[in-house]
Amino acid sequence: MDSSLFHELSLTAQTAYAELAEQTRAFELESLAGLNGSFHTRTIHGRRYVYFGYRDVDGKQRMAYVGPDDKRVKALVERFRKVKAPRQLAPVAQSAQALGCSATPLKHYRIVKQLSAYGFFGAGGVLIGTHAFVAMGNLLGVRWAAGERTQDVDFAHAGRNVSIALPANLKLSVHDALSSLEMGLLPIQEFSGVAGAQYRNPADPELRLDFLTSQTRSGSIVVLEELGLALQPLKFMEFSLIRTTQAVLLSRSGACMVNIPAPERYAVHKLIVHGERPVAQRVKAVKDLEQAAALAQWHLANGLAGRFREAWEEALARGPGWRKRCTEGRRALLKKHPELSARKLWGD
C-alpha cells in the first residue's frame, strides 16, 4: 500500500505551472488587472477618450474608462497589448490541469477571481484553508493524495497588524465584489453598516465564505472600513499570516495570483488548531492532520525539514498555550503517521 501523502507532478506539469505562474503574474501587473477585452475610443464633446470593454467574471459586459486619447494613454494601451497578446490564460491553465496540476472548482474560482479583480489580494488578503493547500501543492510541484476536498472558501487578513496599501482612486468593497457575482451570497450579519464576516447562499448551504483575522484582545469583530468588510478573529491565526507567499489558483476558465501562507507555517498552524475543533467539526480536524502530515512529509523528502522545524520551534516559543496545543497536535499526527517522527522535523 502506497503511504505517500503526495505524488510528484511530472516535469512537464511543473513546467506548465511555472509558465502559467509567470504569465499570470505579468498579466496581473498591468493596470487593468487581467480583464479580457479590447480598447475603444469615443468622441465626447469634440474630444476623444479611450475605454476598455470587457466581459466581467460574472458574465456581464462592462466598460472601464482609461483616459483621454493622448500619448500617455496610447503608451499604456500599447504596453498592455504587448503583454496581453500571448497571455490568454485559460488555455495555459487547462493545459496545466490536463498534465496533472490540481484545479479549483469553477464556482469557487469565480469568487476568488472576482475578489482578486477587485484588489483584495493587493490589499493584503490571504487565501487560507483547503484552497490554499491545493494551490500550495501546485506551487511545490506535487499533487496531494488526501485533504483536497472542501465546500468552504476561506480568507484571512492581518487586519490592523499591517498597513493596507490601496490605489488612491480605489475604494475596495468586498461586499460589492461578491454581490456582483449574482451567486446569492449574503452576509450572515452586518456590523455598523459593514458586511459581515461570513457569507452564505441560502439555496446552496454547502457554499460558505469566511473572512478571518488574528485574535484581538477583546475578541470582538474587526471592522476594516477601507475593505468594506468585517473580520472574525480566530486564535492563532496570526501564525499563518506571517511571511506569506504567492501561488496561482487555476481553473479551467483561467488563473489568478493569490496570497497564501508559507507551507511550513500552514502545516504547523494546522497542528495547533487541530484540537480546537469542536466535535461537530471532526471531519475538518482529520483534514487538518492530513494536510499537516502531507506538508511535513514533503519537507522531509525534499531536504527542507529544517524550514519546518524552524516554524515548529517558533510556535513552541510563543508561550505555554501554544506549546500545549502544538504537543497535542503532534501527538495526534504521529499516532496516525509514525513515520514522521524524525528529529529533523521536530528538533527533539
C-alpha positions as a Markdown table, in Angstrom:
| # | Residue | x | y | z |
|---|---|---|---|---|
| 1 | Met | 0.0 | 0.0 | 0.0 |
| 2 | Asp | 1.4 | 3.4 | -1.0 |
| 3 | Ser | 1.8 | 5.5 | 2.2 |
| 4 | Ser | 2.9 | 8.6 | 0.3 |
| 5 | Leu | 0.8 | 11.7 | 1.1 |
| 6 | Phe | 1.7 | 13.3 | -2.2 |
| 7 | His | 2.8 | 12.4 | -5.7 |
| 8 | Glu | 5.4 | 14.4 | -7.7 |
| 9 | Leu | 4.0 | 16.1 | -10.7 |
| 10 | Ser | 5.8 | 15.3 | -14.0 |
| 11 | Leu | 8.4 | 17.7 | -15.1 |
| 12 | Thr | 6.1 | 18.7 | -18.0 |
| 13 | Ala | 3.3 | 19.6 | -15.5 |
| 14 | Gln | 5.7 | 21.6 | -13.3 |
| 15 | Thr | 7.0 | 23.4 | -16.3 |
| 16 | Ala | 3.4 | 24.2 | -17.4 |
| 17 | Tyr | 2.6 | 25.5 | -13.9 |
| 18 | Ala | 5.8 | 27.7 | -13.9 |
| 19 | Glu | 4.7 | 29.1 | -17.3 |
| 20 | Leu | 1.2 | 29.8 | -16.1 |
| 21 | Ala | 2.5 | 31.5 | -13.0 |
| 22 | Glu | 4.9 | 33.7 | -15.0 |
| 23 | Gln | 2.1 | 34.7 | -17.4 |
| 24 | Thr | -0.4 | 35.3 | -14.7 |
| 25 | Arg | 1.9 | 37.4 | -12.6 |
| 26 | Ala | 2.9 | 39.5 | -15.6 |
| 27 | Phe | -0.7 | 39.9 | -16.7 |
| 28 | Glu | -2.0 | 41.0 | -13.4 |
| 29 | Leu | 0.8 | 43.6 | -13.0 |
| 30 | Glu | -1.0 | 45.5 | -15.8 |
| 31 | Ser | -3.3 | 48.3 | -14.7 |
| 32 | Leu | -6.4 | 46.5 | -16.0 |
| 33 | Ala | -5.7 | 43.5 | -13.7 |
| 34 | Gly | -6.1 | 40.8 | -16.3 |
| 35 | Leu | -9.5 | 41.6 | -17.7 |
| 36 | Asn | -10.2 | 40.1 | -21.1 |
| 37 | Gly | -11.5 | 42.7 | -23.6 |
| 38 | Ser | -10.5 | 45.4 | -26.0 |
| 39 | Phe | -9.9 | 49.1 | -26.2 |
| 40 | His | -12.4 | 51.5 | -27.8 |
| 41 | Thr | -12.3 | 55.3 | -28.5 |
| 42 | Arg | -15.3 | 57.6 | -28.1 |
| 43 | Thr | -15.7 | 61.2 | -29.1 |
| 44 | Ile | -17.5 | 63.2 | -26.5 |
| 45 | His | -17.9 | 67.0 | -26.9 |
| 46 | Gly | -15.3 | 67.0 | -29.6 |
| 47 | Arg | -12.6 | 65.2 | -27.6 |
| 48 | Arg | -11.6 | 61.5 | -28.0 |
| 49 | Tyr | -11.5 | 59.2 | -24.9 |
| 50 | Val | -10.3 | 55.7 | -24.5 |
| 51 | Tyr | -12.4 | 53.0 | -22.8 |
| 52 | Phe | -11.7 | 49.3 | -22.2 |
| 53 | Gly | -14.7 | 47.0 | -22.9 |
| 54 | Tyr | -14.6 | 43.6 | -21.2 |
| 55 | Arg | -16.8 | 40.8 | -20.0 |
| 56 | Asp | -16.5 | 40.5 | -16.3 |
| 57 | Val | -16.2 | 37.3 | -14.3 |
| 58 | Asp | -20.0 | 37.5 | -13.7 |
| 59 | Gly | -20.5 | 37.4 | -17.5 |
| 60 | Lys | -21.8 | 41.0 | -17.8 |
| 61 | Gln | -20.4 | 43.4 | -20.5 |
| 62 | Arg | -18.7 | 46.4 | -18.8 |
| 63 | Met | -16.8 | 49.5 | -19.9 |
| 64 | Ala | -13.9 | 50.9 | -17.9 |
| 65 | Tyr | -12.7 | 54.5 | -18.5 |
| 66 | Val | -8.9 | 54.6 | -19.3 |
| 67 | Gly | -8.3 | 58.2 | -20.1 |
| 68 | Pro | -8.1 | 60.9 | -22.8 |
| 69 | Asp | -6.7 | 59.7 | -26.1 |
| 70 | Asp | -3.2 | 61.2 | -25.6 |
| 71 | Lys | 0.4 | 60.0 | -25.7 |
| 72 | Arg | 0.3 | 58.6 | -22.1 |
| 73 | Val | -2.8 | 56.5 | -22.7 |
| 74 | Lys | -1.6 | 55.3 | -26.1 |
| 75 | Ala | 1.6 | 54.1 | -24.4 |
| 76 | Leu | -0.5 | 52.3 | -21.8 |
| 77 | Val | -2.6 | 50.6 | -24.5 |
| 78 | Glu | 0.4 | 49.6 | -26.5 |
| 79 | Arg | 2.2 | 48.2 | -23.4 |
| 80 | Phe | -1.0 | 46.3 | -22.4 |
| 81 | Arg | -1.3 | 44.8 | -25.9 |
| 82 | Lys | 2.3 | 43.6 | -26.0 |
| 83 | Val | 1.8 | 41.9 | -22.6 |
| 84 | Lys | -1.7 | 40.6 | -23.3 |
| 85 | Ala | -1.3 | 39.2 | -26.7 |
| 86 | Pro | 0.5 | 35.9 | -25.7 |
| 87 | Arg | -1.3 | 35.7 | -22.4 |
| 88 | Gln | -4.7 | 34.1 | -22.8 |
| 89 | Leu | -4.6 | 32.3 | -19.5 |
| 90 | Ala | -7.5 | 29.8 | -19.9 |
| 91 | Pro | -5.6 | 27.6 | -22.5 |
| 92 | Val | -2.5 | 27.5 | -20.4 |
| 93 | Ala | -4.5 | 26.8 | -17.2 |
| 94 | Gln | -6.3 | 23.9 | -19.0 |
| 95 | Ser | -3.0 | 22.5 | -20.2 |
| 96 | Ala | -1.6 | 22.6 | -16.7 |
| 97 | Gln | -4.7 | 20.8 | -15.4 |
| 98 | Ala | -4.5 | 18.2 | -18.1 |
| 99 | Leu | -0.9 | 17.5 | -17.2 |
| 100 | Gly | -1.7 | 16.8 | -13.6 |
| 101 | Cys | -2.0 | 20.2 | -11.7 |
| 102 | Ser | -4.9 | 20.5 | -9.3 |
| 103 | Ala | -7.7 | 22.8 | -10.4 |
| 104 | Thr | -10.2 | 24.6 | -8.2 |
| 105 | Pro | -14.0 | 24.1 | -8.9 |
| 106 | Leu | -15.3 | 26.8 | -11.1 |
| 107 | Lys | -17.9 | 28.0 | -8.6 |
| 108 | His | -15.1 | 28.7 | -6.0 |
| 109 | Tyr | -12.7 | 30.0 | -8.6 |
| 110 | Arg | -15.2 | 32.7 | -9.7 |
| 111 | Ile | -15.4 | 34.0 | -6.1 |
| 112 | Val | -11.6 | 34.1 | -5.7 |
| 113 | Lys | -11.1 | 35.6 | -9.1 |
| 114 | Gln | -13.6 | 38.3 | -8.5 |
| 115 | Leu | -12.0 | 39.3 | -5.2 |
| 116 | Ser | -8.7 | 39.4 | -7.0 |
| 117 | Ala | -10.0 | 41.6 | -9.7 |
| 118 | Tyr | -11.4 | 44.0 | -7.0 |
| 119 | Gly | -8.0 | 44.2 | -5.4 |
| 120 | Phe | -8.5 | 42.1 | -2.3 |
| 121 | Phe | -5.1 | 40.3 | -2.5 |
| 122 | Gly | -3.3 | 43.5 | -3.4 |
| 123 | Ala | -4.8 | 45.0 | -0.2 |
| 124 | Gly | -3.3 | 42.2 | 1.9 |
| 125 | Gly | -5.9 | 39.5 | 1.7 |
| 126 | Val | -4.7 | 35.9 | 2.1 |
| 127 | Leu | -6.4 | 32.7 | 0.8 |
| 128 | Ile | -6.3 | 30.1 | 3.5 |
| 129 | Gly | -7.9 | 26.7 | 4.1 |
| 130 | Thr | -8.0 | 23.9 | 1.6 |
| 131 | His | -8.0 | 26.1 | -1.5 |
| 132 | Ala | -4.6 | 27.4 | -0.3 |
| 133 | Phe | -3.5 | 23.9 | 0.3 |
| 134 | Val | -4.4 | 22.9 | -3.3 |
| 135 | Ala | -2.6 | 26.0 | -4.7 |
| 136 | Met | 0.3 | 25.1 | -2.5 |
| 137 | Gly | 0.6 | 21.7 | -4.0 |
| 138 | Asn | 0.9 | 23.1 | -7.5 |
| 139 | Leu | 3.5 | 25.5 | -6.3 |
| 140 | Leu | 5.5 | 22.7 | -4.6 |
| 141 | Gly | 5.3 | 20.5 | -7.7 |
| 142 | Val | 3.0 | 17.8 | -6.2 |
| 143 | Arg | -0.5 | 16.5 | -6.2 |
| 144 | Trp | -1.8 | 15.7 | -2.7 |
| 145 | Ala | -3.1 | 12.2 | -2.1 |
| 146 | Ala | -5.6 | 13.5 | 0.5 |
| 147 | Gly | -7.1 | 16.6 | 2.1 |
| 148 | Glu | -8.1 | 18.4 | -1.0 |
| 149 | Arg | -11.9 | 18.3 | -0.9 |
| 150 | Thr | -13.8 | 21.3 | 0.6 |
| 151 | Gln | -17.0 | 23.3 | 0.2 |
| 152 | Asp | -15.7 | 26.3 | 2.1 |
| 153 | Val | -13.8 | 29.2 | 0.7 |
| 154 | Asp | -11.7 | 30.8 | 3.5 |
| 155 | Phe | -9.9 | 34.1 | 3.5 |
| 156 | Ala | -7.9 | 35.9 | 6.1 |
| 157 | His | -6.4 | 39.3 | 6.5 |
| 158 | Ala | -3.9 | 40.5 | 9.1 |
| 159 | Gly | -6.3 | 43.3 | 9.9 |
| 160 | Arg | -4.8 | 46.2 | 11.8 |
| 161 | Asn | -1.4 | 44.4 | 12.1 |
| 162 | Val | -0.4 | 45.6 | 8.7 |
| 163 | Ser | -0.6 | 48.7 | 6.6 |
| 164 | Ile | -3.1 | 48.4 | 3.7 |
| 165 | Ala | -2.0 | 50.0 | 0.5 |
| 166 | Leu | -4.7 | 50.8 | -2.0 |
| 167 | Pro | -4.6 | 53.0 | -5.1 |
| 168 | Ala | -5.8 | 56.5 | -4.3 |
| 169 | Asn | -8.7 | 56.2 | -6.7 |
| 170 | Leu | -9.9 | 52.8 | -5.4 |
| 171 | Lys | -12.4 | 52.2 | -2.7 |
| 172 | Leu | -12.4 | 48.5 | -2.3 |
| 173 | Ser | -15.6 | 46.8 | -1.3 |
| 174 | Val | -15.5 | 43.0 | -0.7 |
| 175 | His | -19.3 | 43.1 | -0.4 |
| 176 | Asp | -19.7 | 44.7 | -3.8 |
| 177 | Ala | -17.3 | 42.2 | -5.4 |
| 178 | Leu | -19.3 | 39.3 | -4.1 |
| 179 | Ser | -22.7 | 40.9 | -4.9 |
| 180 | Ser | -21.6 | 41.5 | -8.5 |
| 181 | Leu | -21.2 | 37.7 | -9.0 |
| 182 | Glu | -25.0 | 37.3 | -8.5 |
| 183 | Met | -24.4 | 33.9 | -6.8 |
| 184 | Gly | -26.9 | 34.6 | -4.0 |
| 185 | Leu | -24.1 | 35.2 | -1.4 |
| 186 | Leu | -25.4 | 37.1 | 1.6 |
| 187 | Pro | -23.6 | 38.3 | 4.7 |
| 188 | Ile | -24.8 | 36.5 | 7.8 |
| 189 | Gln | -24.6 | 39.7 | 9.9 |
| 190 | Glu | -23.8 | 43.3 | 9.4 |
| 191 | Phe | -21.6 | 45.4 | 11.7 |
| 192 | Ser | -22.2 | 49.2 | 11.7 |
| 193 | Gly | -23.2 | 49.0 | 8.1 |
| 194 | Val | -20.2 | 46.9 | 7.1 |
| 195 | Ala | -20.8 | 43.5 | 5.6 |
| 196 | Gly | -20.4 | 40.5 | 7.9 |
| 197 | Ala | -17.5 | 38.1 | 8.3 |
| 198 | Gln | -19.4 | 35.1 | 6.9 |
| 199 | Tyr | -21.3 | 34.8 | 3.6 |
| 200 | Arg | -23.8 | 32.1 | 2.7 |
| 201 | Asn | -26.2 | 31.2 | -0.1 |
| 202 | Pro | -29.5 | 30.1 | 1.4 |
| 203 | Ala | -30.1 | 28.0 | -1.7 |
| 204 | Asp | -26.7 | 26.4 | -1.6 |
| 205 | Pro | -25.9 | 25.7 | 2.1 |
| 206 | Glu | -22.7 | 23.9 | 1.3 |
| 207 | Leu | -21.1 | 27.1 | -0.1 |
| 208 | Arg | -19.7 | 29.2 | 2.7 |
| 209 | Leu | -17.2 | 32.1 | 2.8 |
| 210 | Asp | -15.4 | 33.0 | 6.0 |
| 211 | Phe | -13.3 | 36.1 | 6.5 |
| 212 | Leu | -10.9 | 35.8 | 9.4 |
| 213 | Thr | -8.1 | 37.7 | 11.1 |
| 214 | Ser | -5.9 | 37.4 | 14.1 |
| 215 | Gln | -7.4 | 37.1 | 17.6 |
| 216 | Thr | -7.9 | 40.5 | 19.2 |
| 217 | Arg | -7.6 | 41.2 | 22.9 |
| 218 | Ser | -11.3 | 41.9 | 23.2 |
| 219 | Gly | -12.3 | 39.0 | 20.9 |
| 220 | Ser | -14.6 | 41.4 | 19.0 |
| 221 | Ile | -15.2 | 41.6 | 15.3 |
| 222 | Val | -12.5 | 43.6 | 13.5 |
| 223 | Val | -14.1 | 46.1 | 11.0 |
| 224 | Leu | -11.9 | 47.3 | 8.1 |
| 225 | Glu | -13.9 | 50.2 | 6.5 |
| 226 | Glu | -11.3 | 50.5 | 3.7 |
| 227 | Leu | -12.2 | 47.0 | 2.6 |
| 228 | Gly | -15.9 | 47.3 | 3.4 |
| 229 | Leu | -15.5 | 44.1 | 5.4 |
| 230 | Ala | -15.8 | 42.7 | 8.9 |
| 231 | Leu | -13.3 | 40.0 | 10.0 |
| 232 | Gln | -13.9 | 37.2 | 12.6 |
| 233 | Pro | -10.9 | 36.9 | 15.0 |
| 234 | Leu | -9.5 | 33.5 | 15.3 |
| 235 | Lys | -7.0 | 32.3 | 17.9 |
| 236 | Phe | -3.5 | 31.5 | 16.5 |
| 237 | Met | -4.5 | 32.9 | 13.0 |
| 238 | Glu | -1.5 | 35.3 | 13.1 |
| 239 | Phe | 0.9 | 32.4 | 12.7 |
| 240 | Ser | -0.3 | 31.8 | 9.1 |
| 241 | Leu | -0.3 | 35.4 | 8.2 |
| 242 | Ile | 3.5 | 36.0 | 8.7 |
| 243 | Arg | 5.8 | 35.7 | 5.7 |
| 244 | Thr | 3.1 | 34.8 | 3.2 |
| 245 | Thr | 3.9 | 33.7 | -0.3 |
| 246 | Gln | 2.1 | 33.7 | -3.7 |
| 247 | Ala | 0.7 | 31.0 | -5.8 |
| 248 | Val | -1.5 | 30.6 | -8.8 |
| 249 | Leu | -5.1 | 29.4 | -8.3 |
| 250 | Leu | -6.2 | 27.7 | -11.5 |
| 251 | Ser | -9.4 | 26.6 | -13.0 |
| 252 | Arg | -10.5 | 25.5 | -16.5 |
| 253 | Ser | -11.6 | 29.1 | -17.1 |
| 254 | Gly | -8.3 | 30.8 | -16.2 |
| 255 | Ala | -6.0 | 31.6 | -13.3 |
| 256 | Cys | -5.2 | 34.3 | -10.8 |
| 257 | Met | -2.4 | 35.0 | -8.3 |
| 258 | Val | -3.3 | 34.7 | -4.7 |
| 259 | Asn | -1.5 | 35.2 | -1.4 |
| 260 | Ile | -1.2 | 32.0 | 0.7 |
| 261 | Pro | 0.5 | 31.1 | 3.9 |
| 262 | Ala | 4.1 | 29.8 | 3.8 |
| 263 | Pro | 3.8 | 26.0 | 3.6 |
| 264 | Glu | 5.7 | 25.2 | 6.8 |
| 265 | Arg | 3.7 | 27.8 | 8.8 |
| 266 | Tyr | 0.5 | 26.5 | 7.3 |
| 267 | Ala | 1.4 | 22.9 | 8.4 |
| 268 | Val | 2.3 | 23.9 | 12.0 |
| 269 | His | -0.8 | 26.1 | 12.3 |
| 270 | Lys | -3.0 | 23.1 | 11.3 |
| 271 | Leu | -1.4 | 21.1 | 14.2 |
| 272 | Ile | -2.1 | 24.0 | 16.6 |
| 273 | Val | -5.8 | 24.3 | 15.7 |
| 274 | His | -6.4 | 20.5 | 15.4 |
| 275 | Gly | -7.5 | 20.2 | 19.0 |
| 276 | Glu | -9.5 | 23.4 | 18.9 |
| 277 | Arg | -12.1 | 22.0 | 16.6 |
| 278 | Pro | -15.5 | 21.2 | 18.2 |
| 279 | Val | -16.9 | 17.7 | 18.0 |
| 280 | Ala | -19.2 | 18.9 | 15.1 |
| 281 | Gln | -16.0 | 19.6 | 13.1 |
| 282 | Arg | -14.2 | 16.4 | 13.5 |
| 283 | Val | -14.0 | 15.9 | 9.7 |
| 284 | Lys | -12.2 | 19.2 | 9.5 |
| 285 | Ala | -9.9 | 18.1 | 12.4 |
| 286 | Val | -8.9 | 15.0 | 10.5 |
| 287 | Lys | -8.3 | 17.1 | 7.4 |
| 288 | Asp | -6.1 | 19.4 | 9.5 |
| 289 | Leu | -3.9 | 16.4 | 10.4 |
| 290 | Glu | -3.8 | 15.0 | 6.8 |
| 291 | Gln | -2.7 | 18.4 | 5.4 |
| 292 | Ala | -0.1 | 18.9 | 8.1 |
| 293 | Ala | 1.2 | 15.4 | 7.6 |
| 294 | Ala | 1.5 | 15.8 | 3.8 |
| 295 | Leu | 3.4 | 19.0 | 4.2 |
| 296 | Ala | 5.7 | 17.5 | 6.8 |
| 297 | Gln | 6.4 | 14.6 | 4.6 |
| 298 | Trp | 7.1 | 16.9 | 1.6 |
| 299 | His | 9.6 | 19.0 | 3.7 |
| 300 | Leu | 11.3 | 15.8 | 4.9 |
| 301 | Ala | 11.5 | 14.3 | 1.4 |
| 302 | Asn | 12.9 | 17.5 | -0.2 |
| 303 | Gly | 15.7 | 18.2 | 2.4 |
| 304 | Leu | 13.7 | 21.1 | 3.9 |
| 305 | Ala | 13.0 | 19.6 | 7.3 |
| 306 | Gly | 15.0 | 22.5 | 8.8 |
| 307 | Arg | 12.5 | 25.0 | 7.5 |
| 308 | Phe | 9.6 | 23.1 | 9.0 |
| 309 | Arg | 11.5 | 22.7 | 12.3 |
| 310 | Glu | 12.1 | 26.5 | 12.5 |
| 311 | Ala | 8.4 | 27.2 | 12.2 |
| 312 | Trp | 7.6 | 24.5 | 14.8 |
| 313 | Glu | 10.2 | 25.9 | 17.3 |
| 314 | Glu | 8.9 | 29.4 | 16.8 |
| 315 | Ala | 5.4 | 28.2 | 17.7 |
| 316 | Leu | 6.6 | 26.4 | 20.8 |
| 317 | Ala | 8.4 | 29.6 | 21.9 |
| 318 | Arg | 5.2 | 31.6 | 21.9 |
| 319 | Gly | 4.1 | 30.5 | 25.3 |
| 320 | Pro | 2.5 | 27.7 | 27.3 |
| 321 | Gly | -0.8 | 27.7 | 25.5 |
| 322 | Trp | 0.9 | 27.4 | 22.2 |
| 323 | Arg | 3.2 | 24.6 | 23.4 |
| 324 | Lys | 0.3 | 22.6 | 24.8 |
| 325 | Arg | -1.6 | 22.7 | 21.5 |
| 326 | Cys | 1.5 | 22.1 | 19.4 |
| 327 | Thr | 2.3 | 19.0 | 21.5 |
| 328 | Glu | -1.3 | 17.7 | 21.3 |
| 329 | Gly | -1.3 | 18.2 | 17.6 |
| 330 | Arg | 2.0 | 16.4 | 17.0 |
| 331 | Arg | 0.9 | 13.5 | 19.2 |
| 332 | Ala | -2.3 | 13.1 | 17.1 |
| 333 | Leu | -0.2 | 13.4 | 13.9 |
| 334 | Leu | 2.4 | 10.8 | 14.9 |
| 335 | Lys | -0.3 | 8.4 | 16.1 |
| 336 | Lys | -1.6 | 8.2 | 12.6 |
| 337 | His | 1.8 | 8.8 | 10.8 |
| 338 | Pro | 4.6 | 7.4 | 13.0 |
| 339 | Glu | 6.9 | 7.6 | 10.0 |
| 340 | Leu | 7.1 | 11.4 | 10.5 |
| 341 | Ser | 8.7 | 11.2 | 13.9 |
| 342 | Ala | 12.2 | 12.2 | 12.5 |
| 343 | Arg | 14.1 | 14.6 | 14.7 |
| 344 | Lys | 14.9 | 16.7 | 11.6 |
| 345 | Leu | 11.3 | 17.9 | 11.7 |
| 346 | Trp | 10.8 | 18.5 | 15.4 |
| 347 | Gly | 14.3 | 19.1 | 16.8 |
| 348 | Asp | 13.9 | 16.9 | 19.9 |
